[in-house]
Amino acid sequence: MSTLLQLVVSGLAVGGVYALIALSFSITFTTTKTLNFAQGEFVAAGAFLGVTVLYLLAKMSGIAPNFASLPVSASAGVNYPIAVLAVGVVLGVLGLLIFLAAIRPFAGQSGMNWVMSTIGFGIIVQSLGLAIWGPAPVNVPSPLGDDVIRIMGAGIRPQEILVFVVALVLMIGLDQVMRRSRIGKAMRAVAANPQVAALMGINVTAMMIGAYALSSVLAGIGGLLIAPITSASLFLGMGIALKAFSGAIVGGLDNPRGCIFGGFLLGLLESGVALWNAQWREIVIFGLIIAVLAIRPNGLFGARSLDKV
Amino acid sequence: MTSPSASSAPAPLLEVQGVSLAYGPIVAVRDVSIAVPAGSVVAIVGANGAGKTTLLKAICGLLPLSGGSIRLDGADISTLAAHKRVGCGIALSPEGRQVFPDQTVADNLELGAYWRNLSQKDLDAAVEEQFAIFPRLKERRNQPSVTLSGGEQQMLAIGRALMAAPRLLLLDEPSLGLAPLIIKDIFKAIVRLRDSGMTILLVEQMANLALAVADTAYVLENGRVTMTGTGQELLRDPKVRAAYLGAGH
């Protein structure tokens, strides 16, 4: 029972991050029909920018912190929320930049130039990161402290609960914005039919920039959320982005709710299989993804092209 | 607006002058000139592929001109971005309806008024106006528009265009793929709009219907205007009858 609880909690935490990033893939895919292949690097950049903000805040409060292992107090109080906010702003700008540099020149054209240009942008971000922060992983203290809580015999890290809650709140919030607000409906109109959306007076390019900025913000926040669990590394993002992308594909890339479901599903599966046999984790997960795609090529909840009138 | 004191005929609301349009190397419209006077219904008839839809897209800014100019109320809008033209008063009900399928009827209508930035109260009032024109939409107001019948989707597409409070309404093939009874309904609505003073540019393959409601009409063939006249004149024209109205009309 206690292992099951532990498994579910850590699965929901990692799954929450996968879901967040899967949703971020869906946001750019639906509105621009492109994907940001630098998303993994954006996740890592978010984690490191967050650590840097925490480091600077700690320094300002008079402690002489060690960047590679910040004291728990560095994340305490408003510091972590401030770091999340700063990461959101910087990653939003990064999303704007990648759209202008790597997507805009190729948008609406046939061909896959944007695949290479976003991968290239990611490599540039990663190399800059290596130049600034170096290759060593960095321990990030959780704002809720790193003491394991015992609930019904299961050892749960407070950060796991925080990750799950923040991811869930963000996703529910976004879902409601997309469904109820004027701008959300306009964004869905752009996703459904950019030409007709322009006829409504919607500035389609602005919406696409917004989609990239939003998607990048989610990636960065995802990185900062997971960092206290995995420790921050510039190579952390690749694996997360790949799993998140898998989750998006399983759930249906064009269905935001499907992507969220797929992300959580992958997180839970991962922690479940790891408990049984860690070596089999990747084999089982990717075997399952291939099987799902063979049976439902557009994912579990994706619109089948046949359904479109 | 044109000056009412001008002694000569007022400038038309929409003036398409010598417009040419191309998809890459393929020229779809050549040197077409069309005038739509305020308060009138102008029809463009012609066979499939004659360039009618291409011309409407260019008027909306969805396709760049390769020659000529487009003027609205005397102002050159030839290079204005599509999303800004609706603010000048041009709204299109596109070919094949193209409603936003996953959004409800009410949301589709509200999107039509996106550029107007209305308060929710004014928005609701504007939506009610469309329901008065198309009562069937009201019953379906909270349904995703993909669940609507073709005729209802056409009503929605026209209603959505009207939500922009246009000075010029462009209708692209409103009869496309609809049953005869539904087409009759749609054209009744078009006549009511005309009678209320709306300026309409109507593109139709069903030439008899379009010519019957049109003040002026143009025949488009292979991207060129080959005939023009009042709707009634073209209805009686033997060449038009042979080419577009078929035997028995």
Interface residues (C-beta under 8 A of the other chain):
Chain A: R182 K185 A186 R188 A189 A192 N193 Q195 V196 A197 A198 L199 M200 G201 I202 N203 V204 K308 V309
Chain B: C60 G61 L62 A81 A82 H83 K84 V86 G87 A91 L92 P94 Q98 F100 P101 D102 Q103 D107 E110 L111 G112 Y114 W115 R116 V146 R160 A164
